Amino acid sequence: MATTATKKKSESNGEHTVRIDVPLAEPGPDTYVGKHVEARLTAEQGEILNYLFTALHGQGATLRSKRHVDTRADAVRWLLERVGAVMAREQRAKSRE
């Protein structure tokens, strides 16, 4: 599957917006649902996470729980919530067809 990405930079504040295609597949019925992730990131991944966290924290972004994005783990949660929101919209649209 090809992944595409587009990047837009705001000249006013130096922030970037990146849009990517995220591949998703429905897991089987007996698939374990992990709720904890512990990962050692590469230097590049850590830098990207810092960009994401800095932008979200600076914008006052919140999680669905209304909690502010105050940690890098919150930034990952925020990202997963956005993917979930898109999935839910697509499922609702498909059910209307």
N, C-alpha and C positions, 0 to 999 in steps of 0.2 A: 504494500500500500504506500503510495507516495504521500509524503507530508509536505504541505505548503505552509509558508509563513509570510506574513506581510508585516512591515514595521512602519509606524508613523511617528514622527518626532514633533513635539510641540516646541516651537522656537521660544515661547515665552518663559517656560520653566525648565527646559531640558529633559522633561519626562518623555518616555516612549510608550507607544501602545503597540503590542504585538498580537496578531491574530494567527492562530494555528489550527490545523485540522488534527483532532485527537482521535485515534482509532479506539473503538470500544466494541466489545463483544459480550453478549449475555453469557454469564457463567452457568454451569450446569446446576441442577437442583441441589446437589449435595456438596457444593463448593464451600469451603471454609471462608467466612467473611472476617478478614483481619481488621482489627480496630487499633492496632498499634504498629507504627513504623519507626524503626531505628536505622538510620543510614549514615554512613560516612560519605560525604560528598567530595567530589574532585574540587580543585581550586576554582575551576570555571563554573561548576554548578553552584558552589558557595557564593561566588560573585553575582551570578544571576539571581539567586535567592535574595541576596542583599538588595539588588535593584528592585525586585518585586516588593520586598518588605518595606523598603524606604518609601516607595511610591504609595503603597496602601496605607501605611502609618501616617504619612504626610497628608493624605487626602481624608483622613479620619474614617477609613473604611471600617465596616462592621461585618460580623458574621451574622448568620440567620438568627442566632441567639441574642442579637443586639450587642454582643460584646465587641469592643474595639479590637482591631488587629494590632496587638501589642508585642507579638513575638514572631519569630520566623516560622514556628509551627502553626501559628494562626494564619500566616500568609499561605501556607500549604492547604490548610483547612478552607480558606477563602477560595482558593483556586478550585478545589474539589467541589465546593458548593456551587460554583459557577458552572462547572461541567454538568453537575446534577440538574441544575435549573434548565440548561439547554436540553438535556435528555428528556426532562418532564414536559417541556413545551413541545418537543417533537412527538412524544407519545400521545399527548392530547390532540395534536393536529392529525396524527395518523388515525386516531379513534373516531374523528369526525368524518373521515373519508367514507 
